[in-house]
Amino acid sequence: MGNPLITLLLISTLAAVLIASATGDAAAATPSTVCNVKVSELAECIPAITGKSPPWPTKSCCSVMHKANLHCFCNFKSELKKYGVDPNNAMKLPGKCGLKLPRECNKKFLH
């Protein structure tokens, strides 16, 4: 995977587009938060979801995951591959941080 900052930018841009299209609000095109966490905080988790063998998430990343709305993140699964993020790595992240994915999220990830 390339530069983690580029990946974060791509993911946050994707999130902005999805949020704007869902809400119909052009102001939502540059959100500072996604799924209850600041976009800047999500950078903590980029290494833990990219590459073939990502490292274990840091304490900072897990703190972010504990604040996140996991139901919300499930909606982004289908778009992750376009931006170099392995959806399977993303699905495993909450579990590595001691959280359970919502049941609906597991179904979305299995398809």
N, CA, C and O atoms as a DFTB+ gen file, in Angstrom:
444 C
 N C O
     1  1       0.848      -1.178       0.000
     2  2       0.000       0.000       0.000
     3  2       0.878       1.219       0.000
     4  3       1.982       1.184       0.542
     5  1       0.420       2.287      -0.589
     6  2       1.170       3.519      -0.678
     7  2       1.145       4.302       0.617
     8  3       0.971       3.741       1.699
     9  1       1.319       5.584       0.495
    10  2       1.382       6.514       1.605
    11  2       0.075       6.494       2.410
    12  3      -0.999       6.685       1.841
    13  1       0.157       6.265       3.731
    14  2      -1.051       6.228       4.552
    15  2      -1.830       7.546       4.536
    16  3      -3.054       7.531       4.668
    17  1      -1.161       8.662       4.381
    18  2      -1.877       9.940       4.336
    19  2      -2.727      10.048       3.078
    20  3      -3.826      10.603       3.110
    21  1      -2.214       9.516       1.967
    22  2      -2.992       9.508       0.741
    23  2      -4.198       8.602       0.903
    24  3      -5.298       8.935       0.463
    25  1      -3.990       7.463       1.533
    26  2      -5.098       6.538       1.790
    27  2      -6.149       7.210       2.650
    28  3      -7.341       7.104       2.360
    29  1      -5.732       7.903       3.709
    30  2      -6.676       8.602       4.576
    31  2      -7.451       9.644       3.782
    32  3      -8.666       9.766       3.936
    33  1      -6.758      10.392       2.937
    34  2      -7.420      11.406       2.123
    35  2      -8.453      10.760       1.216
    36  3      -9.570      11.261       1.090
    37  1      -8.092       9.664       0.591
    38  2      -9.024       8.978      -0.294
    39  2     -10.236       8.459       0.464
    40  3     -11.368       8.590      -0.002
    41  1     -10.002       7.874       1.627
    42  2     -11.109       7.344       2.423
    43  2     -12.007       8.473       2.913
    44  3     -13.232       8.354       2.885
    45  1     -11.399       9.568       3.364
    46  2     -12.227      10.672       3.859
    47  2     -12.997      11.330       2.720
    48  3     -14.124      11.787       2.911
    49  1     -12.390      11.379       1.536
    50  2     -13.095      11.915       0.377
    51  2     -14.265      11.014       0.021
    52  3     -15.366      11.492      -0.255
    53  1     -14.024       9.716       0.028
    54  2     -15.094       8.753      -0.224
    55  2     -16.221       8.947       0.782
    56  3     -17.393       8.988       0.409
    57  1     -15.871       9.063       2.033
    58  2     -16.879       9.249       3.070
    59  2     -17.670      10.521       2.827
    60  3     -18.891      10.537       2.986
    61  1     -16.988      11.573       2.448
    62  2     -17.657      12.844       2.187
    63  2     -18.655      12.713       1.044
    64  3     -19.773      13.223       1.120
    65  1     -18.241      12.031      -0.007
    66  2     -19.125      11.849      -1.159
    67  2     -20.341      11.021      -0.769
    68  3     -21.465      11.355      -1.145
    69  1     -20.128       9.943      -0.018
    70  2     -21.247       9.105       0.399
    71  2     -22.198       9.857       1.314
    72  3     -23.416       9.738       1.184
    73  1     -21.649      10.627       2.232
    74  2     -22.491      11.389       3.154
    75  2     -23.269      12.457       2.401
    76  3     -24.461      12.651       2.637
    77  1     -22.586      13.147       1.495
    78  2     -23.257      14.194       0.719
    79  2     -24.369      13.608      -0.140
    80  3     -25.449      14.187      -0.248
    81  1     -24.098      12.449      -0.754
    82  2     -25.130      11.852      -1.602
    83  2     -26.290      11.329      -0.772
    84  3     -27.438      11.369      -1.214
    85  1     -26.003      10.841       0.417
    86  2     -27.068      10.314       1.279
    87  2     -27.939      11.429       1.846
    88  3     -29.149      11.265       1.999
    89  1     -27.319      12.553       2.152
    90  2     -28.069      13.641       2.778
    91  2     -28.552      14.677       1.777
    92  3     -29.454      15.461       2.071
    93  1     -27.943      14.679       0.577
    94  2     -28.289      15.689      -0.402
    95  2     -27.767      17.062      -0.023
    96  3     -28.209      18.066      -0.581
    97  1     -26.846      17.121       0.906
    98  2     -26.320      18.370       1.433
    99  2     -24.910      18.611       0.930
   100  3     -23.994      17.864       1.275
   101  1     -24.722      19.636       0.124
   102  2     -23.393      19.946      -0.415
   103  2     -22.420      20.314       0.695
   104  3     -21.219      20.082       0.554
   105  1     -22.905      20.879       1.790
   106  2     -22.025      21.246       2.904
   107  2     -21.416      20.015       3.555
   108  3     -20.372      20.103       4.199
   109  1     -22.058      18.879       3.391
   110  2     -21.541      17.645       3.984
   111  2     -20.369      17.082       3.186
   112  3     -19.782      16.076       3.583
   113  1     -20.023      17.712       2.076
   114  2     -18.959      17.208       1.206
   115  2     -17.586      17.285       1.855
   116  3     -16.648      16.650       1.374
   117  1     -17.445      18.043       2.932
   118  2     -16.153      18.117       3.617
   119  2     -16.352      17.898       5.118
   120  3     -16.143      18.814       5.914
   121  1     -16.751      16.699       5.499
   122  2     -17.020      16.458       6.916
   123  2     -15.738      16.421       7.732
   124  3     -14.681      16.023       7.244
   125  1     -15.853      16.843       8.977
   126  2     -14.709      16.720       9.869
   127  2     -14.827      15.453      10.694
   128  3     -13.863      15.018      11.324
   129  1     -16.034      14.854      10.687
   130  2     -16.233      13.590      11.380
   131  2     -16.920      12.597      10.451
   132  3     -17.690      12.970       9.566
   133  1     -16.621      11.335      10.677
   134  2     -17.260      10.245       9.948
   135  2     -17.606       9.183      10.980
   136  3     -16.737       8.708      11.711
   137  1     -18.844       8.824      11.033
   138  2     -19.311       7.770      11.950
   139  2     -18.915       8.049      13.405
   140  3     -18.481       7.149      14.124
   141  1     -19.070       9.293      13.820
   142  2     -18.830       9.763      15.194
   143  2     -17.365       9.947      15.568
   144  3     -17.070      10.187      16.739
   145  1     -16.443       9.846      14.626
   146  2     -15.039      10.092      14.940
   147  2     -14.470      11.102      13.954
   148  3     -14.901      11.192      12.804
   149  1     -13.502      11.849      14.430
   150  2     -12.855      12.833      13.572
   151  2     -12.061      12.124      12.487
   152  3     -11.443      11.088      12.732
   153  1     -12.083      12.687      11.295
   154  2     -11.332      12.118      10.185
   155  2      -9.854      12.018      10.554
   156  3      -9.190      11.045      10.195
   157  1      -9.339      13.013      11.264
   158  2      -7.929      12.988      11.668
   159  2      -7.638      11.823      12.610
   160  3      -6.533      11.280      12.599
   161  1      -8.624      11.435      13.426
   162  2      -8.437      10.302      14.330
   163  2      -8.383       8.976      13.568
   164  3      -7.690       8.044      13.975
   165  1      -9.112       8.904      12.474
   166  2      -9.124       7.672      11.679
   167  2      -7.743       7.326      11.138
   168  3      -7.463       6.166      10.837
   169  1      -6.882       8.330      11.015
   170  2      -5.518       8.087      10.525
   171  2      -4.786       7.090      11.416
   172  3      -3.896       6.379      10.950
   173  1      -5.149       7.033      12.677
   174  2      -4.518       6.092      13.615
   175  2      -4.714       4.643      13.177
   176  3      -3.899       3.777      13.497
   177  1      -5.786       4.385      12.453
   178  2      -6.135       3.007      12.106
   179  2      -5.726       2.600      10.693
   180  3      -5.836       1.424      10.346
   181  1      -5.268       3.515       9.889
   182  2      -4.899       3.188       8.510
   183  2      -3.901       2.029       8.440
   184  3      -4.127       1.102       7.662
   185  1      -2.812       2.033       9.211
   186  2      -1.873       0.905       9.109
   187  2      -2.511      -0.443       9.446
   188  3      -2.114      -1.467       8.891
   189  1      -3.487      -0.454      10.341
   190  2      -4.098      -1.702      10.800
   191  2      -5.091      -2.296       9.807
   192  3      -5.583      -3.405      10.019
   193  1      -5.394      -1.571       8.719
   194  2      -6.353      -2.098       7.742
   195  2      -5.789      -2.160       6.332
   196  3      -6.497      -2.558       5.407
   197  1      -4.539      -1.776       6.149
   198  2      -3.970      -1.785       4.806
   199  2      -2.838      -2.801       4.694
   200  3      -2.171      -3.131       5.674
   201  1      -2.649      -3.275       3.500
   202  2      -1.584      -4.234       3.236
   203  2      -2.040      -5.664       3.439
   204  3      -3.135      -5.922       3.940
   205  1      -1.172      -6.597       3.038
   206  2      -1.519      -8.024       3.144
   207  2      -1.468      -8.524       4.579
   208  3      -2.285      -9.359       4.968
   209  1      -0.540      -8.039       5.359
   210  2      -0.407      -8.450       6.762
   211  2      -0.293      -7.211       7.634
   212  3       0.794      -6.877       8.105
   213  1      -1.409      -6.532       7.849
   214  2      -1.343      -5.291       8.629
   215  2      -0.943      -5.554      10.071
   216  3      -1.238      -6.618      10.616
   217  1      -0.271      -4.591      10.690
   218  2       0.089      -4.741      12.098
   219  2      -1.162      -4.671      12.975
   220  3      -2.222      -4.220      12.541
   221  1      -1.010      -5.124      14.208
   222  2      -2.090      -5.049      15.185
   223  2      -2.413      -3.581      15.427
   224  3      -1.504      -2.752      15.416
   225  1      -3.674      -3.235      15.645
   226  2      -4.013      -1.827      15.886
   227  2      -3.368      -1.293      17.166
   228  3      -3.194      -2.017      18.147
   229  1      -3.028      -0.037      17.125
   230  2      -2.453       0.621      18.290
   231  2      -3.552       0.918      19.316
   232  3      -4.742       0.819      19.016
   233  1      -3.132       1.280      20.519
   234  2      -4.103       1.686      21.545
   235  2      -4.895       2.893      21.066
   236  3      -6.097       2.994      21.312
   237  1      -4.219       3.807      20.382
   238  2      -4.909       4.998      19.867
   239  2      -5.983       4.619      18.861
   240  3      -7.089       5.158      18.883
   241  1      -5.644       3.682      17.976
   242  2      -6.619       3.215      16.990
   243  2      -7.821       2.587      17.700
   244  3      -8.967       2.883      17.360
   245  1      -7.567       1.738      18.666
   246  2      -8.665       1.085      19.384
   247  2      -9.514       2.096      20.148
   248  3     -10.724       1.910      20.272
   249  1      -8.914       3.142      20.652
   250  2      -9.689       4.204      21.301
   251  2     -10.650       4.838      20.307
   252  3     -11.796       5.143      20.636
   253  1     -10.166       5.032      19.089
   254  2     -11.012       5.584      18.029
   255  2     -12.156       4.616      17.732
   256  3     -13.306       5.036      17.598
   257  1     -11.848       3.337      17.631
   258  2     -12.874       2.338      17.321
   259  2     -13.943       2.273      18.412
   260  3     -15.114       2.036      18.117
   261  1     -13.551       2.480      19.655
   262  2     -14.517       2.446      20.754
   263  2     -15.470       3.635      20.703
   264  3     -16.570       3.560      21.252
   265  1     -15.075       4.719      20.063
   266  2     -15.945       5.887      19.921
   267  2     -16.794       5.821      18.663
   268  3     -17.807       6.512      18.562
   269  1     -16.390       4.994      17.700
   270  2     -17.013       4.980      16.384
   271  2     -18.390       4.322      16.393
   272  3     -18.689       3.463      17.223
   273  1     -19.205       4.748      15.455
   274  2     -20.493       4.128      15.202
   275  2     -20.245       2.998      14.196
   276  3     -20.135       3.248      12.995
   277  1     -20.158       1.774      14.678
   278  2     -19.817       0.640      13.812
   279  2     -20.892       0.353      12.781
   280  3     -20.581      -0.105      11.681
   281  1     -22.149       0.609      13.112
   282  2     -23.222       0.447      12.117
   283  2     -22.939       1.349      10.919
   284  3     -23.105       0.942       9.769
   285  1     -22.521       2.547      11.195
   286  2     -22.218       3.517      10.142
   287  2     -21.067       3.028       9.265
   288  3     -21.152       3.101       8.039
   289  1     -19.997       2.534       9.878
   290  2     -18.850       2.069       9.105
   291  2     -19.197       0.910       8.185
   292  3     -18.580       0.747       7.132
   293  1     -20.164       0.115       8.568
   294  2     -20.574      -1.012       7.716
   295  2     -21.000      -0.535       6.332
   296  3     -20.812      -1.246       5.344
   297  1     -21.560       0.639       6.260
   298  2     -22.040       1.166       4.985
   299  2     -20.925       1.480       3.997
   300  3     -21.189       1.639       2.805
   301  1     -19.692       1.573       4.465
   302  2     -18.579       1.919       3.597
   303  2     -17.840       0.708       3.038
   304  3     -16.949       0.864       2.203
   305  1     -18.190      -0.478       3.478
   306  2     -17.457      -1.695       3.126
   307  2     -17.282      -1.864       1.621
   308  3     -16.181      -2.167       1.162
   309  1     -18.324      -1.679       0.865
   310  2     -18.259      -1.937      -0.572
   311  2     -17.328      -0.979      -1.309
   312  3     -16.907      -1.275      -2.427
   313  1     -17.006       0.134      -0.721
   314  2     -16.156       1.126      -1.373
   315  2     -14.679       1.007      -1.009
   316  3     -13.833       1.602      -1.677
   317  1     -14.359       0.260       0.023
   318  2     -12.992       0.239       0.547
   319  2     -11.955      -0.266      -0.450
   320  3     -10.864       0.296      -0.546
   321  1     -12.281      -1.307      -1.182
   322  2     -11.320      -1.896      -2.105
   323  2     -10.826      -0.896      -3.143
   324  3      -9.662      -0.932      -3.541
   325  1     -11.704      -0.009      -3.575
   326  2     -11.334       1.013      -4.563
   327  2     -10.180       1.879      -4.069
   328  3      -9.430       2.440      -4.867
   329  1     -10.044       1.982      -2.755
   330  2      -9.054       2.871      -2.161
   331  2      -7.908       2.114      -1.499
   332  3      -7.190       2.662      -0.662
   333  1      -7.746       0.860      -1.879
   334  2      -6.606       0.088      -1.396
   335  2      -6.747      -0.471      -0.002
   336  3      -5.763      -0.906       0.595
   337  1      -7.958      -0.465       0.526
   338  2      -8.189      -1.002       1.865
   339  2      -8.867      -2.357       1.708
   340  3      -9.903      -2.461       1.051
   341  1      -8.295      -3.384       2.302
   342  2      -8.877      -4.719       2.254
   343  2     -10.089      -4.751       3.185
   344  3      -9.943      -4.567       4.393
   345  1     -11.284      -4.984       2.635
   346  2     -12.484      -5.015       3.481
   347  2     -12.390      -6.048       4.601
   348  3     -12.944      -5.837       5.680
   349  1     -11.701      -7.155       4.361
   350  2     -11.549      -8.160       5.413
   351  2     -10.725      -7.623       6.575
   352  3     -11.030      -7.896       7.736
   353  1      -9.677      -6.856       6.264
   354  2      -8.889      -6.227       7.330
   355  2      -9.752      -5.245       8.111
   356  3      -9.681      -5.183       9.338
   357  1     -10.556      -4.489       7.399
   358  2     -11.433      -3.514       8.049
   359  2     -12.438      -4.221       8.950
   360  3     -12.739      -3.735      10.040
   361  1     -12.960      -5.362       8.506
   362  2     -13.934      -6.105       9.292
   363  2     -13.317      -6.663      10.570
   364  3     -13.996      -6.771      11.591
   365  1     -12.053      -7.014      10.520
   366  2     -11.373      -7.600      11.680
   367  2     -10.964      -6.562      12.722
   368  3     -10.746      -6.903      13.885
   369  1     -10.862      -5.318      12.318
   370  2     -10.353      -4.280      13.212
   371  2     -11.148      -4.140      14.515
   372  3     -10.536      -4.135      15.584
   373  1     -12.467      -4.029      14.477
   374  2     -13.186      -3.908      15.756
   375  2     -12.919      -5.078      16.695
   376  3     -12.745      -4.875      17.897
   377  1     -12.883      -6.289      16.172
   378  2     -12.613      -7.461      16.998
   379  2     -11.243      -7.407      17.638
   380  3     -11.074      -7.813      18.788
   381  1     -10.264      -6.909      16.899
   382  2      -8.911      -6.777      17.446
   383  2      -8.876      -5.750      18.573
   384  3      -7.973      -5.752      19.409
   385  1      -9.869      -4.879      18.575
   386  2      -9.960      -3.852      19.619
   387  2     -10.964      -4.239      20.709
   388  3     -11.329      -3.409      21.542
   389  1     -11.409      -5.497      20.702
   390  2     -12.307      -5.977      21.739
   391  2     -13.762      -5.617      21.534
   392  3     -14.547      -5.651      22.482
   393  1     -14.135      -5.273      20.321
   394  2     -15.519      -4.909      20.012
   395  2     -16.147      -5.976      19.122
   396  3     -15.447      -6.726      18.442
   397  1     -17.459      -6.032      19.134
   398  2     -18.181      -6.920      18.233
   399  2     -18.835      -6.077      17.151
   400  3     -19.415      -5.025      17.420
   401  1     -18.727      -6.566      15.918
   402  2     -19.438      -5.910      14.829
   403  2     -20.931      -6.149      14.997
   404  3     -21.342      -7.213      15.460
   405  1     -21.741      -5.172      14.626
   406  2     -23.186      -5.419      14.640
   407  2     -23.510      -6.586      13.716
   408  3     -22.839      -6.788      12.703
   409  1     -24.526      -7.340      14.062
   410  2     -24.916      -8.511      13.274
   411  2     -25.141      -8.143      11.803
   412  3     -24.704      -8.868      10.909
   413  1     -25.810      -7.036      11.556
   414  2     -26.066      -6.606      10.180
   415  2     -24.763      -6.346       9.428
   416  3     -24.670      -6.581       8.223
   417  1     -23.783      -5.867      10.140
   418  2     -22.484      -5.555       9.535
   419  2     -21.799      -6.835       9.086
   420  3     -21.213      -6.878       8.004
   421  1     -21.866      -7.861       9.893
   422  2     -21.280      -9.141       9.503
   423  2     -21.897      -9.648       8.212
   424  3     -21.194     -10.178       7.351
   425  1     -23.203      -9.488       8.074
   426  2     -23.882      -9.920       6.849
   427  2     -23.375      -9.114       5.656
   428  3     -23.138      -9.676       4.587
   429  1     -23.210      -7.820       5.828
   430  2     -22.728      -6.979       4.743
   431  2     -21.321      -7.370       4.336
   432  3     -20.984      -7.346       3.152
   433  1     -20.500      -7.731       5.307
   434  2     -19.123      -8.081       4.994
   435  2     -19.007      -9.458       4.338
   436  3     -18.055      -9.722       3.603
   437  1     -19.951     -10.309       4.598
   438  2     -19.880     -11.649       4.031
   439  2     -20.322     -11.685       2.575
   440  3     -20.070     -12.678       1.892
   441  1     -20.952     -10.667       2.090
   442  2     -21.415     -10.651       0.699
   443  2     -20.397     -10.067      -0.226
   444  3     -20.635      -9.983      -1.431
